[in-house]
């Protein structure tokens, strides 16, 4: 039975890794862009996913995904995100990531449930042949 549980978790982990590097990074980018204030569109247009750090970016999710993150290539993105003495913080990265967290939590719960259901069904079929 322990081997069956390991198979479930290994399958779910592989799917999580795959989604994290693809689908969820794109979701984070979209959620951040939705919350980005627009005057000229330059800031919103500069928000992208990348695998490198150029010193002008706001790194997101570095603990979870060290080789991929969402960034803005504008020199003023940090001022908009965190605010200044004259401008209120917009927090578009933080709010976008909070929304992404909710999506990821739901996806992971579904993946675990689907993986468990599939593996448990196979296990029962083997037992009750």
C-alpha positions as protocol buffer text, in pm:
chain_id: "A"
residue {
  index: 1
  type: UNK
  ca { x: 0 y: 0 z: 0 }
}
residue {
  index: 2
  type: UNK
  ca { x: 289 y: 237 z: 75 }
}
residue {
  index: 3
  type: UNK
  ca { x: 416 y: 187 z: -280 }
}
residue {
  index: 4
  type: UNK
  ca { x: 73 y: 282 z: -418 }
}
residue {
  index: 5
  type: UNK
  ca { x: 67 y: 602 z: -212 }
}
residue {
  index: 6
  type: UNK
  ca { x: 418 y: 689 z: -333 }
}
residue {
  index: 7
  type: UNK
  ca { x: 300 y: 647 z: -694 }
}
residue {
  index: 8
  type: UNK
  ca { x: 11 y: 884 z: -629 }
}
residue {
  index: 9
  type: UNK
  ca { x: 232 y: 1153 z: -479 }
}
residue {
  index: 10
  type: UNK
  ca { x: 506 y: 1113 z: -741 }
}
residue {
  index: 11
  type: UNK
  ca { x: 249 y: 1153 z: -1018 }
}
residue {
  index: 12
  type: UNK
  ca { x: 96 y: 1457 z: -852 }
}
residue {
  index: 13
  type: UNK
  ca { x: 441 y: 1610 z: -789 }
}
residue {
  index: 14
  type: UNK
  ca { x: 537 y: 1565 z: -1155 }
}
residue {
  index: 15
  type: UNK
  ca { x: 214 y: 1732 z: -1268 }
}
residue {
  index: 16
  type: UNK
  ca { x: 264 y: 2017 z: -1019 }
}
residue {
  index: 17
  type: UNK
  ca { x: 620 y: 2074 z: -1144 }
}
residue {
  index: 18
  type: UNK
  ca { x: 499 y: 2076 z: -1505 }
}
residue {
  index: 19
  type: UNK
  ca { x: 218 y: 2321 z: -1433 }
}
residue {
  index: 20
  type: UNK
  ca { x: 437 y: 2544 z: -1217 }
}
residue {
  index: 21
  type: UNK
  ca { x: 690 y: 2597 z: -1492 }
}
residue {
  index: 22
  type: UNK
  ca { x: 428 y: 2657 z: -1759 }
}
residue {
  index: 23
  type: UNK
  ca { x: 67 y: 2722 z: -1683 }
}
residue {
  index: 24
  type: UNK
  ca { x: 95 y: 2882 z: -1338 }
}
residue {
  index: 25
  type: UNK
  ca { x: 376 y: 3121 z: -1432 }
}
residue {
  index: 26
  type: UNK
  ca { x: 154 y: 3242 z: -1719 }
}
residue {
  index: 27
  type: UNK
  ca { x: -140 y: 3271 z: -1481 }
}
residue {
  index: 28
  type: UNK
  ca { x: 70 y: 3484 z: -1244 }
}
residue {
  index: 29
  type: UNK
  ca { x: 171 y: 3710 z: -1533 }
}
residue {
  index: 30
  type: UNK
  ca { x: -193 y: 3755 z: -1639 }
}
residue {
  index: 31
  type: UNK
  ca { x: -316 y: 3819 z: -1284 }
}
residue {
  index: 32
  type: UNK
  ca { x: -46 y: 4082 z: -1230 }
}
residue {
  index: 33
  type: UNK
  ca { x: -124 y: 4253 z: -1561 }
}
residue {
  index: 34
  type: UNK
  ca { x: -494 y: 4269 z: -1468 }
}
residue {
  index: 35
  type: UNK
  ca { x: -400 y: 4470 z: -1160 }
}
residue {
  index: 36
  type: UNK
  ca { x: -140 y: 4698 z: -1319 }
}
residue {
  index: 37
  type: UNK
  ca { x: -239 y: 5065 z: -1345 }
}
residue {
  index: 38
  type: UNK
  ca { x: -222 y: 5204 z: -1698 }
}
residue {
  index: 39
  type: UNK
  ca { x: -124 y: 5554 z: -1804 }
}
residue {
  index: 40
  type: UNK
  ca { x: 86 y: 5488 z: -2114 }
}
residue {
  index: 41
  type: UNK
  ca { x: 75 y: 5106 z: -2111 }
}
residue {
  index: 42
  type: UNK
  ca { x: 454 y: 5075 z: -2094 }
}
residue {
  index: 43
  type: UNK
  ca { x: 457 y: 4918 z: -1748 }
}
residue {
  index: 44
  type: UNK
  ca { x: 180 y: 4669 z: -1823 }
}
residue {
  index: 45
  type: UNK
  ca { x: 340 y: 4581 z: -2156 }
}
residue {
  index: 46
  type: UNK
  ca { x: 675 y: 4516 z: -1993 }
}
residue {
  index: 47
  type: UNK
  ca { x: 546 y: 4251 z: -1751 }
}
residue {
  index: 48
  type: UNK
  ca { x: 675 y: 3918 z: -1871 }
}
residue {
  index: 49
  type: UNK
  ca { x: 810 y: 3584 z: -1755 }
}
residue {
  index: 50
  type: UNK
  ca { x: 1181 y: 3517 z: -1768 }
}
residue {
  index: 51
  type: UNK
  ca { x: 1455 y: 3287 z: -1645 }
}
residue {
  index: 52
  type: UNK
  ca { x: 1720 y: 3549 z: -1572 }
}
residue {
  index: 53
  type: UNK
  ca { x: 1762 y: 3849 z: -1346 }
}
residue {
  index: 54
  type: UNK
  ca { x: 1884 y: 4178 z: -1488 }
}
residue {
  index: 55
  type: UNK
  ca { x: 1881 y: 4397 z: -1177 }
}
residue {
  index: 56
  type: UNK
  ca { x: 1576 y: 4605 z: -1284 }
}
residue {
  index: 57
  type: UNK
  ca { x: 1315 y: 4341 z: -1209 }
}
residue {
  index: 58
  type: UNK
  ca { x: 1090 y: 4261 z: -919 }
}
residue {
  index: 59
  type: UNK
  ca { x: 1159 y: 3892 z: -863 }
}
residue {
  index: 60
  type: UNK
  ca { x: 851 y: 3690 z: -780 }
}
residue {
  index: 61
  type: UNK
  ca { x: 831 y: 3342 z: -635 }
}
residue {
  index: 62
  type: UNK
  ca { x: 1206 y: 3293 z: -609 }
}
residue {
  index: 63
  type: UNK
  ca { x: 1169 y: 3029 z: -336 }
}
residue {
  index: 64
  type: UNK
  ca { x: 913 y: 2825 z: -527 }
}
residue {
  index: 65
  type: UNK
  ca { x: 1056 y: 2863 z: -879 }
}
residue {
  index: 66
  type: UNK
  ca { x: 1420 y: 2968 z: -869 }
}
residue {
  index: 67
  type: UNK
  ca { x: 1469 y: 2961 z: -1247 }
}
residue {
  index: 68
  type: UNK
  ca { x: 1149 y: 3136 z: -1356 }
}
residue {
  index: 69
  type: UNK
  ca { x: 974 y: 3449 z: -1240 }
}
residue {
  index: 70
  type: UNK
  ca { x: 748 y: 3731 z: -1349 }
}
residue {
  index: 71
  type: UNK
  ca { x: 920 y: 4062 z: -1403 }
}
residue {
  index: 72
  type: UNK
  ca { x: 883 y: 4413 z: -1533 }
}
residue {
  index: 73
  type: UNK
  ca { x: 1169 y: 4557 z: -1733 }
}
residue {
  index: 74
  type: UNK
  ca { x: 1079 y: 4919 z: -1657 }
}
residue {
  index: 75
  type: UNK
  ca { x: 1299 y: 5118 z: -1424 }
}
residue {
  index: 76
  type: UNK
  ca { x: 998 y: 5246 z: -1229 }
}
residue {
  index: 77
  type: UNK
  ca { x: 809 y: 4919 z: -1164 }
}
residue {
  index: 78
  type: UNK
  ca { x: 929 y: 4902 z: -802 }
}
residue {
  index: 79
  type: UNK
  ca { x: 805 y: 5256 z: -734 }
}
residue {
  index: 80
  type: UNK
  ca { x: 458 y: 5168 z: -862 }
}
residue {
  index: 81
  type: UNK
  ca { x: 454 y: 4837 z: -673 }
}
residue {
  index: 82
  type: UNK
  ca { x: 582 y: 4964 z: -338 }
}
residue {
  index: 83
  type: UNK
  ca { x: 496 y: 5334 z: -358 }
}
residue {
  index: 84
  type: UNK
  ca { x: 697 y: 5643 z: -279 }
}
residue {
  index: 85
  type: UNK
  ca { x: 665 y: 5931 z: -35 }
}
residue {
  index: 86
  type: UNK
  ca { x: 428 y: 6094 z: -286 }
}
residue {
  index: 87
  type: UNK
  ca { x: 256 y: 5794 z: -441 }
}
residue {
  index: 88
  type: UNK
  ca { x: 53 y: 5518 z: -281 }
}
residue {
  index: 89
  type: UNK
  ca { x: 174 y: 5160 z: -341 }
}
residue {
  index: 90
  type: UNK
  ca { x: -27 y: 4981 z: -610 }
}
residue {
  index: 91
  type: UNK
  ca { x: 81 y: 4629 z: -511 }
}
residue {
  index: 92
  type: UNK
  ca { x: -8 y: 4478 z: -848 }
}
residue {
  index: 93
  type: UNK
  ca { x: 251 y: 4201 z: -812 }
}
residue {
  index: 94
  type: UNK
  ca { x: 144 y: 4113 z: -458 }
}
residue {
  index: 95
  type: UNK
  ca { x: -227 y: 4118 z: -538 }
}
residue {
  index: 96
  type: UNK
  ca { x: -173 y: 3926 z: -862 }
}
residue {
  index: 97
  type: UNK
  ca { x: 27 y: 3660 z: -682 }
}
residue {
  index: 98
  type: UNK
  ca { x: -234 y: 3633 z: -407 }
}
residue {
  index: 99
  type: UNK
  ca { x: -495 y: 3562 z: -674 }
}
residue {
  index: 100
  type: UNK
  ca { x: -259 y: 3310 z: -838 }
}
residue {
  index: 101
  type: UNK
  ca { x: -207 y: 3135 z: -503 }
}
residue {
  index: 102
  type: UNK
  ca { x: -580 y: 3070 z: -478 }
}
residue {
  index: 103
  type: UNK
  ca { x: -585 y: 2924 z: -830 }
}
residue {
  index: 104
  type: UNK
  ca { x: -282 y: 2704 z: -757 }
}
residue {
  index: 105
  type: UNK
  ca { x: -426 y: 2579 z: -427 }
}
residue {
  index: 106
  type: UNK
  ca { x: -746 y: 2473 z: -603 }
}
residue {
  index: 107
  type: UNK
  ca { x: -552 y: 2307 z: -887 }
}
residue {
  index: 108
  type: UNK
  ca { x: -327 y: 2116 z: -645 }
}
residue {
  index: 109
  type: UNK
  ca { x: -626 y: 1994 z: -444 }
}
residue {
  index: 110
  type: UNK
  ca { x: -788 y: 1873 z: -768 }
}
residue {
  index: 111
  type: UNK
  ca { x: -467 y: 1705 z: -882 }
}
residue {
  index: 112
  type: UNK
  ca { x: -433 y: 1519 z: -553 }
}
residue {
  index: 113
  type: UNK
  ca { x: -796 y: 1411 z: -563 }
}
residue {
  index: 114
  type: UNK
  ca { x: -773 y: 1298 z: -927 }
}
residue {
  index: 115
  type: UNK
  ca { x: -444 y: 1117 z: -865 }
}
residue {
  index: 116
  type: UNK
  ca { x: -577 y: 944 z: -558 }
}
residue {
  index: 117
  type: UNK
  ca { x: -902 y: 847 z: -731 }
}
residue {
  index: 118
  type: UNK
  ca { x: -716 y: 704 z: -1034 }
}
residue {
  index: 119
  type: UNK
  ca { x: -461 y: 510 z: -832 }
}
residue {
  index: 120
  type: UNK
  ca { x: -715 y: 388 z: -578 }
}
residue {
  index: 121
  type: UNK
  ca { x: -941 y: 262 z: -859 }
}
residue {
  index: 122
  type: UNK
  ca { x: -649 y: 70 z: -1011 }
}
residue {
  index: 123
  type: UNK
  ca { x: -560 y: -69 z: -670 }
}
residue {
  index: 124
  type: UNK
  ca { x: -916 y: -191 z: -606 }
}
residue {
  index: 125
  type: UNK
  ca { x: -939 y: -350 z: -950 }
}
residue {
  index: 126
  type: UNK
  ca { x: -621 y: -549 z: -879 }
}
residue {
  index: 127
  type: UNK
  ca { x: -752 y: -665 z: -541 }
}
residue {
  index: 128
  type: UNK
  ca { x: -1101 y: -763 z: -656 }
}
residue {
  index: 129
  type: UNK
  ca { x: -1019 y: -924 z: -992 }
}
